[in-house]
Amino acid sequence: MTLRRWTAIAVAAGLLVVGGVAGAALNAIPWSQSYQSLDEAYQDRMQRIADLESVVTLSDSTIEALEQQVQELENAPELLAAQKEEREAEEAAIKKEAEDKAAAEKAEAEKKAADEKAAAEKKAKEDAAAKAEAERTFGGNGTYMVGEEVKPGRYRSDGGDLCYWARLSGTSGEFGDIITNHVTEGATTVTIAPSDVAFETSGCALWERQG
């Protein structure tokens, strides 16, 4: 408020100066001219007062504007702190969202890999079981190469109306290739030796390895 005080002092000083000038003018000139000179001095003084009032008004508005700016500057740290806190919260939310997304993608990839591994293992077991089953059994009609299509060992078949089987030392089709053979209408068993070349069967049920 110092500016206002100095402004008031300036206004008072101006009034005193104007009054002094008017008084001096009044004493220095004839009375016939006193009224006109006094009126001019009065008008001049009133104009000066109006000018000083405008200055005071302008000074008041300026002071209010400066006070407002000071208040804003005083509040600036709190505003900046709030903005910083808001920005940090937004950054934390974005970071968490990115981390959650990455974790979900990782979990999905791990689950997919685990599912694929489980499916592969299951298929491998099924293939192994099918292979083992295939090695344990073979059909009742055909000629099978020993060691390639049928393993040596003891086999059983439920037979058939005319179940024929023969162990062979060769596949020329000649009678001399027959090591031993048999015809049966019921269940039958045969032991295929590792030295056998082939095994021929006809009209028999499925052969299944025993033991």
Summary of the structure (lengths in Angstrom):
residues: 211
radius of gyration: 60.9
end to end distance: 114.9
largest distance: 175.4
contacts: 523
relative contact order: 0.09
helix: 64%
strand: 18%
